[in-house]
Amino acid sequence: MIRRVAIVPLAELETCLVARRRLLGFDVGTKTIGLALSDNLGTAASPLETVRRGKFARDAETLARLIAERDVGGLVVGLPIAMDGSEGPRCQSVRQFAANLLAVIDRPTAFWDERLSTAAVTRLMIDADLSRRRRSELVDKLAAAYILQGALDHLRGLRARPA
């Protein structure tokens, strides 16, 4: 019998991981999926790549290959919550994507609020004087790194709290 891991609260994600396994961060868009990878210690996130979305089966195959190659133990998926805290159609779409992915890839998964992630990395790229073309090449994987780093920082803060 195959044990399927459900979506868990971020605070419980580490308890589901094998020690020193990486996390893969996702910025799921309608046309692309930005990906970022943590280090083995779970302290730093690095942009990995951007996957152009197509048929879900092909996307899942690509992601499964990356997860196996990079020794990924868990997933952090950016949830596009509205500024007022509500969840609209984009959130429903991302939640469905994660549920579909978990039917194929057996890894503990948590959501992380991605509000303003794309805006923040776009501002940084503009400040760095990157061309519009270069920004469009980088924005999704940088947003994924921003999302994953936020989740890693939150987890580090939880570990630092006295019991």
N, C-alpha and C positions, 0 to 999 in steps of 0.2 A: 504494500500500500504506500503510495506517495503522499508525504505530508506537505500540505500547502500552507504557506505562511500568509497571513492576512496583512492588511494595512494596519499599522500600529501607531500610537501616538509617538511623536519624536522622542520624548523622554524615555520610552521603552525600547527604542531602536537598538541601542547598544547592548541590551540584555539578550537580544536575538542574534548577535553577531559572534562569529568565531574571532578570537583575539587577533589583532593586527590584520584585519581584512579591510579593504578599501570601501568607501562609499562612492556611488555614482550619482551625480546630481543631474536633474533634468529641467530644462525650460521647454515645455511642450507648447508649440505653436500650431497654427493650422497648416502651415507649409513646411516648417522645419522643427527639429528637436535639437536644442543645444545641449551639449553634454560636458560635464566637468567631473574630475576625479580627485578624490582626497588622497593624501599620503597614507601610509600604513598606520601611522600614529593617530590619524583623525584630527590633525591640527590645521592643515592647509589644503585649500582647494585650488586646482589648476584647470584652466580651460582644456578640453580634450578635442572635441570636434563638433561639427554641425551635420546632422543627418537630414537630408531632404526627404520629407514624408511622401509615401506612396501608398500602396496597399499595405494594410496592417500586417499581414503575414510576412511580407518582405521586411518591413520595419522591425518586427519582433525577431526575425532571424538575424538581422544586422546587430540588434541590441544584445541578443543572446551570445553572439560571437564575441562582441566587445567585453561583455561581462565575464565570460570564461577566460579570454586572453588576459584581462587585467586583474584577475583574482578579486572580483567585486563581491563583497559580502552583503551589502544592503543598498537600497535606493532611496534617494530623497527627491521628491517630485515637487516642483514649484506649483503652488495653488494660486491662481490669479483672482484673489479676493478683491472686491471693489473697495474703494476708499472708505465707504461707510460701513465696511465689515460684512456686507451681504455677499452671497454667492449667486452669481448669475449663470447664464448659459455656458460661458467659457469654463467656469469651475466644474460644471456638470460634465463638460466634454473631457477635461483633464482627469476627473475622477473616473470616468468610463475608460479612458485610455489606460490608466493605472490598473483598473480591474481586469481589463482585457490582457494586459501585459503579465499580470500575476497568474493568469490562467496558463501562460506559456513559460514564464521564468519564475522559479521558486526562490525568491529572495525577500527578506523582510523589507517593507516599504513604509515610508512616512511622508506626510505632506509638510511643506514649509511655506508660509505666507510669502509670496513673491512680490508684494506690492512695491512698485517703483523700482524694481530691479533693472528693467530695461532702460528706464529713464536715467537711473544712476550711472550705468555703464556708458550710455550714450553721452551723457554730460562729460564723463572722464575722457572719452575718446575725442570729443570736440575740443576739450581743454588741451589735449595732447596734439591737436591740429591734424588729426587723421582725416583723410579724404572721405567723402561720402561713400565711395565704393568700398574702401577699406573698412569703414565702420559697418557696412552691411555684411561684409564677410565675417566679421568678428562678433557682432552684437549677441547672437544667440548663445554661443559657447561662453562668452564673457558673462552674460546674464545667468547662465547655469552655474558658473563659478561663484558669482555673487550670491546666488540662492544657497548653494552648498556651503559656502563659507559662513553665511548667517546661521545655518543649522549647526555647523561644527562649533561655532562660537557659543551658541545657546547650550549645546551639550557640554562644552567645557565649563560653562557657568554652573550648570546643574551638578557637575562632579565636584566643583569647588565649594559648594554649599555644605556647611556642617550638617551631620546627620541628626 
